[in-house]
Amino acid sequence: MRVFILSTTLAAMFVVVTSSGGEAQDQKLDKSKKLTSNQMLMRDKLVHMNRVLEGITLDKFDQVEASGKMLRMISRATSWHIVNPTAQYKRISTNFQEQAADLERHAKEQNIEAATLDLVRMNITCTQCHQHLREVAARHK
Ligand code: HEC
């Protein structure tokens, strides 16, 4: 039952994440076709989060593991790209990479409950980091 509630929450969160991501993409694409490397990597994150959800849904643990690994590597790459990251940013970034590593391990162990929970935690961390960035940006206005 707990897992059922979790997956429903997850699915609902994902609809929000992917649909708002889509809108943002359309808007951005209209304005300028040129994305920064960070923006491209971030969009890849969306794709891999979706692949993790698909893997969990269809019992494809190899896919979950591969996308978990990609997410961890993308996060490491993007953290190198950030100029003057705050201590909070670094903490959130490290958390995300640890959650992705947990996801990889749980996928290898075929532990679907733990992998589902990892995906929820990663979703929360995406939002946490973006909110942090908005707060920092607002402070500098
Ligand atoms: C540790 C911080 C951090 C985490 C965690 C994080 N992001 Fe981001 N995200 C950023 C930064 C920084 C930007 C702004 C990139 C830019 O505009 O250069 C961004 C922007 C984005 C964008 C907009 C890209 C564009 O085209 O403007 C998307 C989509 C995105 N992130 C998806 C995700 C997803 C999905 C996750 C979780 C799986 C995630 N991010 C986790 C830091 C983070």
Residues whose N, C-alpha, C, O or C-beta is under 5 A from the ligand:
A	BS01	HEC	G21 T36 N38 Q39 M42 R43 K45 L46 M49 Y89 I92 S93 F96 M122 T125 C126 C129
